[in-house]
Structures are given as C-alpha cells and as structure tokens.
C-alpha cells in the first residue's frame, strides 16, 4: 500500500476505534451517571437504548447516503455531528438531555460507519490488499471496545463527564486528519438515482421498531413488545413492496441473491448476539456474585482484546492459506468452545479458571469478525459498497441487541430468588443463549465451505495487484 493509502486507513481506523471506545466507556460509566443525575432504572436503560436505536435504525439509510452523496462528504459531516453531540452529552444536567444526545450520536455513527467502511472497500483492490486493510480495520474496532472498558473505568472514577469529553478530543483529531488525508473526488453520478424517500422512511421505521422490541423484550410489557415487533415486521413487508417497484431503490433486492453476502450477514448477526450476550453475563457474574469493582471487571475482560493484535497479524495469513469461509467457520467453532467452557461456572471459580474461555473468545473474534466483513462486501459493485456495509453493520447491531435482550430474558426467568445460588443458576442458564447463537452461526457458515468465499488460489494470484488510488474513496 502507498503512504497515502496508509494515511486514509489510519483515519478510518481512528473513527472505528472512536466508535468502539465511546460505547465501551459508557457501559462502565452508567453507575456514576445514575448516581449524579438521579436517573431511574428505566431512564438509565434508555441512555443505552437510545444509541442502539439511532445506530441500528439509520444504518441502511447511512450506507445508501454514502453511495449517493459522497463517502468522504458523509464521513466528515457525520463525524462532526458525532463530535458535537458527544460534547453535549457531557454537558447534560437532566436525563432526557443525555438520552437525546446519545440518540443523535448513534444516528451520526450510523452514517459515519458505513461511509468509512465503503471508503476502504473502494480504495483498495479486491483481494489481499483489501483483505489486509479490512482486517486491520476490524482489529482496531475490537481494540477500541477492549481499551474503552479500562479507560472508561478510569475516567468515570474521576468524573463521568470525561467519558463524553474524551471522544470529543479524539474525534477532533480524526476530523482534522481526515480532512487533510482523505482526497476529494468527482461527485457520484446520481443520474436516475435519487433518494428513495418512501423506502428510507419505511425501512428506518421498521428497524427502529424491531430494535426497540428486542431492547424492551426482557423488561417491557409482553403485549406491547409483541405489537411493536409486529408493526416492525409489517413495515419490512411494506419496504420490500416499495423496493420492488422503485426506479432507484434504497436497497436493490438483487443484492440479497448473493449467498455469501446473506450467510455473512446472518452469521454476523448471530455471532454478535452471542458475543455481547456472553460479555453481559460475565460482567454481571463478576460484579453481582464476586463483588468485583468496575475497574477490576474491565481489566478481567480486556484479555478478549487480544483480537486487536491477532486480527491484523495472524488472521491475514490464515485467510491467505485457507480462505475466508474456513477461517470464519473455525472462529465460530472456537466461539462455541469458549461459551461451552464457561457453562460449569461455579461459586468458587477463580479468574484462571475463566481465563481459557475469555482468551479463546478473543481468538474467535479475531478469526470471525474481519473475514465476515470481507465476505459481506466481496463482489459487490462499487456503487453499492455503502449499502453492503450498512447491511452488515445493521446485522451486527441488531444481533447485539438480540443477544442482550435474550440473555436478560433467560436470566430473569431462570433466577428464582435473590440468594447466591439463585443468581448463579440464572447466570448458568443465560450462558446457553450465546452458546446456541454461536452454534447456529457455525451451522450457517458451514454452508459456505464448498464455495461462496474467494478461493485461496484466487487470493494468491491477486497479491501482485496494486491498491487503487485512494482518490476514489471520497465518493
């Protein structure tokens, strides 16, 4: 890769790192926020849910906007919005102010993230060049989440408002670097490709309702949850009907005829469900039953962040030798093993007894996440790379919400009482959720082993193919 290409990749990695750090830091700062602002449990839940709704609900629209209005323009514009509303969150004096700030920050991330991913996939030639860039990118995302857990604990111990101000500083640096390094390019040709307003409204409303239903499933009224989910599914049907008739659809339904793309999105959804559900359960166990502090828990979980090292170093070599499909399948099998090792969780378990499960999960993430990103964007036309990225990140976000709500629902149902044994029984039962999700993801990925992914021989032949000029990345 050229120096300019590395510079562009550096900026985009900084943005995805920022997104991971932002989410992780807030997770560990919630108790401090609740104590300072006097928030109820419901309001505190909405501080997290508002971001998820904004992020998951607007991701597809964000991906299409990048394709239509320019990837560089969308990336820099929404990075600025992210910066401003993160700062406003730090200035919040009421719960509703913080919730609004988090929702808009989530919307900004929904536009910024697929724009950043599509800059990578249109700047580097399909093959090893792009694979290496995507694996570095995914490793950085994982590192942001892992490091954010510890940094968030340190900042929250001083003042929770720094959890919002720190991303302002980081995003300001990324904005300056992005403006300088991401080159401008000709405006995208939008001849006959106007924004599909009806499709955008219907799919955004559908995803918002579905994510809301999933988020509230564990602690909301079953009737309201069912009605919300039904309304969301009805709007999905409306969206499909609109897209079949639209001259310039928001999402060309033909893109879903790619078996590898559909498998990558389904496997990614389930993998994210298992990964975030598992982390949630382990954190609860360490804090509720073991009495660990937020910072101690953060340091215990940081071992999962080994994927930040392995993704750009080990994974490219494995992909080059075995192909994406086999590496993804191996990663998902390791996830199954990781969750299974934690099932016998006992009250006298020491951290060394939990360590194998955590380190294996880090390895699983490094093998699955990056290659799933590669497969989900492989073979997609340049004009639809933003949509492909939007589909993938919608799957990841929806999966995370599904995993958390499912784990919470099982945990609540299986916890019979308030004693230590009752809590432990609930934790053990909830651990079956990530195990089932990972097993189903592995089953889906197994269908791609015979073909679907780029062949090893094809990858090897493309090694000599140079990276495209990053000037294309501004689209």
N, C-alpha and C positions, 0 to 999 in steps of 0.2 A: 504494500500500500504506500502511496505517496504521503509526504508530510502533510499536505493539505487534507487528504482523506483522513489521516490520523487525527488531525485537529477537529474535523467535523465529528468524528466518532467520539472524541473526548467530550465535546459539548453535549452530545446526545446521551452519553453515559452519565454525565453530570446531572442531566434532567431526570433520568430514570432513577438514579441514586437519590435525588432530592425527593421524588415521589415515595420511594420506599422508606427513607428516613422520616418523612413527615408523618406517615401512617403509624410507624412503629413507635415514634416518640409520643404520639398522642395516646397510644394504648397504655403506656406505663404512667402517663401523667393524669389519667382520669380521676384517681382518688384525690389528688391535690386540687384539681379543678372543682370537684364536687364540694370539698370542704370550704374552699374560698368563696365560691359563688352560691353555696347553699342549694345545690340542684337536687331535685328528687331523682329516684332511680329511673323513672320514665324519661325525664329530661336528659339525664346523663346518657341513656341509651340512644337518644336522638342525636347527641353530639357525634356519635359514631355512625349511626344510620344515615344521617344527612349526607355525609361524604360518600357513603356507599351508593345512595340513591342518585346523587349527582354524577358520580363516576360511571356507574353501571348503566344509568338511564340514557346518557348522552353519548356513549362511546361510538355507536354506529353512525350517528349524525356527525360526530367529530371526525371519524375516518373518511366519510364522504366529503366533508368540507375541505379536508386536506387535499383530496384529489381534485376538487373543483376550483378552489380559490388560492391554491399555492401552499405547498408544505412548509416552506420557510416562513411565509407570512403567518400562517395559522400557529406554527410552533412559537414564534416570538411574541405574537399578540397574546396568546393564552398563557404563556409563561409570565407575562406582565400582569395579567389578571390574577394568576396564582400568587404572585408576589404580593400584590396589593391586599388581597383578601386574607392571606395568611397573617399579614401585619394587623389587619382589622380584628382578626380572631384574638390576637394577643392583647388588644385594647378593650376587649369585651368586658362589660360590667354586669351584664344580665345574660341569663341562659339563652334567650331567644336570639341575641346578637351573635353568640358563638355558634348556634345552630345554623343561622343564615350564612355566616362566614364559611362554615365547613361545607355547606351545600354548594355554594358558588366555587369554592376551592376544588371540590370534586368535579364540578362541571368543567372547570379550567383544565384539570388533569385529563378529563375525558376527551378534550380536543387536542391537548398537547401531546399525549402519549402516542396515539396512532400516527400523528404527524411526524413525530420523532422516529418511530419505527419505519415508516414508509420512506423517510429520507435515507435511512440506512439501506433499505432494500432496493432503492432506485439509484443509489450512489455506487454500489459495489456489484460487480458482475455475479450472476447466479453461479454458484459453485463454491469452492473452498474460500475464495475471497469474502463472499458474503457470509458464509458459514462462520468464519473466524470472527468477523465483525459482530454477528448476532450472538455468538457465544460469549464474547467479551461483554456485550451489552447486557445479556441475561445474568452473567456473573456479577456485574455491577449492581443490578437491581436487587439481587439476593443480598449482596453486601450491605446495601443501604438499609434493608429491613433488619439485618442482624446487628449492625452497628447502631442503628437507631434505638434499639431496645436498651442498650447500655447508655448511650448519650442522653436519651430521654430520661432515664432514671437519674442521671447526674444533674441535668438541667432542672428537672422537676423538684429535686431536693433543695435547689436554690430558690427558684421561682418558676411556677408552671408557665408563665407568660413567655419565658425564653424558648419553650417548645415551639412557639409560633414565630418568635422573632428570629431564631436561628435559621429557619428556612428562607426568611426574607433576605438575610445576608448572603446565603448560598445561591439563591435564585438570582440575586442582583449580579453576582459574579458570572453566572452562566449566561444571563441575558447579554452582558457586555461581550463575553467571548463569542456567543452565538451570532450576535450582530456583525462581529468582525470576521468570523471564520466561515459561517455558512454562506456560500455565494448566492447572489441573486441569479435568477434565470428568467427566461421569457414566461409571460403569463400563460397558464394552461389554456389549451384550446377548448372553450366551453360551447362551441357551436352545437346547438341542439342538445346541450347537456345542462339545462337549468336545474336549479334545486327542486327536488320532488317534495314540495311542501306537505302534501297530504300524506305521503309515505313517511316523511320525517316526523310529523305530528303523531301519527298512529303508532309507529314503532317505538318512539321515545316514550309515549304514554304507556304502551304495553310493557316495556321493560321496567319502567318506573313502578307500575303496579305489581309486576311479578317479583321484583326485588323487594318491594315493600311487603308483599305477602310472605316471602321467605324470611325476611328480617323479623317480622312480628309473629311468626308461627309458634315460637317457643313461649311467648309471654303475652299474646293477644287473644282476643275472643275467637274461638274456632269458627264461628259463623261468619264474622267479619273477614277473617283470613281467607275462608273459602270463597266468599263473594269477591274479594279483591283479586284472588288468583283467577277466578272465572272471568272477571272483566278483563284481566290482562291477556288471557288466552283468546278471548273473543277479539280483542284488538290485534292480536297476532294474525288471526284469520283475516281481519279487515286489511291489515298491512299486505298480506300475501296477495289478496284480490287486487289491491291498488297497484302493486308492483307488476302484476301480470298484464296490466293494461297501460301502465305508464310508458310514455315515449322515452323518457330518460329516468329510469328508476333509481331510487336511493341505493338499493342493493339489487344488482342483477341476479335474479334467482338461478340463472345458469351457473353461477359461480359455485353453487352448492352441489353441482353434479360431480365435482371432484371428490372422489372417495377419500383421498389422502387428507384433503382440507377438512372434510367433515369428521374423519377419525381424529385428526389433531385437535379440533375444537371440542369434541365430546370427551376425549381423553384428558385434555387440559382442564375442562370443567370439573371432572371427577377428581383429578389429581389435586386441584386447588381446594376442592371440598374436603378431601382427606387431610391435606397439609395444614390448613388453617383450623379445621376442627380438632386435629391432634394437638396443635400448639395451645389452643384454648383450654383443652382438658388438662394438659400437663401443667400449665401455668396455674390453673385453679388448684390442682393437687398440691403443688409446691407451696402455695400461699395459704390455702384453707386448712390443709391437713398437716403440713410440715412447718407452717409458721415462718416461711422464708420471707424476707423483705423483697420489695420490688427490684432493688438493685441486685440482690443475690439471685433472684429468679432470672433476671436479664443476663447475668454472667453465666448462669447454668445453661441457658438456651442458645448462647452465642456460638456454641460448637456447631450448630446446624449451619452457620455461616461459612463453614469450610467450602461450601459450593462456590463462594466468591473467588476462591483460589483455584478450584478444580475445573470450573466451567471454561475458563479461557486457556487452561493448560492441558489437562487430561482429556476432556471431552472432545476437542478437535481431533486428537489422534485416534480416539475410538471411532468417531464418526467417519474419518478417512478410511479406517481399516474395515469396519463392519457395516457402515451405512446408518442413516438416521433411524430407520424402523427398528433395527435390532438394539440400538443404544437406548431408544425410548422404552422398548419392551423390558430391557434389563433394568432400567431405572425404576420402572413401575413395579417390577418384581421385588426390587430392593425396598421400595416403599411398603409393600405388603409385609415383607420380613420385619421391617422396622416396627410397624404397628403391632404385629403378632408378638414380638419380643416384649412388648410393654403390657400385654394382656394379663399376665400373672401378678401385676402390680400389688405389692403388699405394704402394710403399715411400717414395716421395718426395712424397707428398701433404702439402700444408701445411694448417693449420686453415682458412684462407679457402677452400680447395677443398672442404672438408667442410661448410662453413657453409650453402650453399644447401640441402643435404639436411636438415640439422638444423632450419633455420628453417621450411622447408616442412612438416616433420613437426609442428612446433608449431602451424602454421596448420591442418593436417589434423585434429589433435586437437581444436582449438577448434571446428571445424565438425562433427565427428562425435560426440564424446562426449556433450555436452549434449543435442542433438536425439535421439540414441538413447535417452537416459533419458526424454525427453518421450514418444516414441512407445511405449516399453515400458510406460508407465503410463497412457497416454491411453485413455479409455473404460472403464477397469477400475472396477468398483464399489468404493465407499469401504471396504467390509468386507474387500476383498481387496487393498488397496493394499500392505500389508506383504508379502504373498505375491508380488505383481508385482515389488516392489523386491528381494525375496530371489532370485527367478528371475534378474533382470538381473545382480545382483552375483555370483551363483554363476557365471553365464556369463562375466563379466569375470575372475573369479578362476581359473576352470578354463582359460580362454583364456590367461591369463598363464603358468600352469604348463605348458600345452601348448606355447606358443611357446618358453619357456626350454628345456624338455627336447628339443624338436625341433631347435632351433638347436644345442644341445650335442651331440646325436647326430650331426648332419651335420658339425659342426666336428671332432669326434673321428674320424669315418670319413674325412674329406677331408684331414686333416693327416697327411702321410706324411713323418715325420721331425721333427727339432727345430730345423732351421735357419730363418732368417728367411723364405725363400721358401716353405717348407713351411707355416709358420704363416699367411703371407699367403694362400696357396691355400685353407687351411681357412677363414679369415675370409670370403673371397670366396664360397666355396661356401655357407657358412652364411647369407649375406645373401640367398640365394634363398628361404629359409624365410619371412621377413617379407614378401617380395615376393609370394610365392604366396598367403599368408594374406590380404593386403590385396586382391589381385586377386579372390579368391573372395568376400571380404566385399562388394566393389563389385558383383560379379555378383548376389549375393543381394539387395542393396539396390536394384538396378535394377528388380526386380520390383515394388517399391513406388512407382515413379514415376507410374504411371497412376491411383493412387487411394490406398488404405491410410492415408496420413497426413492429418491435418486440413488442409482446404483453406485457401488463402490468404484467400479471401473470408470463410470462417468465422472465421478468426483475427481479421481486421479487424473483423468485426461484434461480436466479444466484447471489444473493447478497453474498452468502457464498463462491462462487467460488474465489479462490485466484488469485492474479495477476501472470502472467507468469514471469519467471525470465527475467530481463531486458537484460540479455546476448544476447537474440535473437535480440535485437534492433540494433546491429551493422551490421546486414545484409543489 
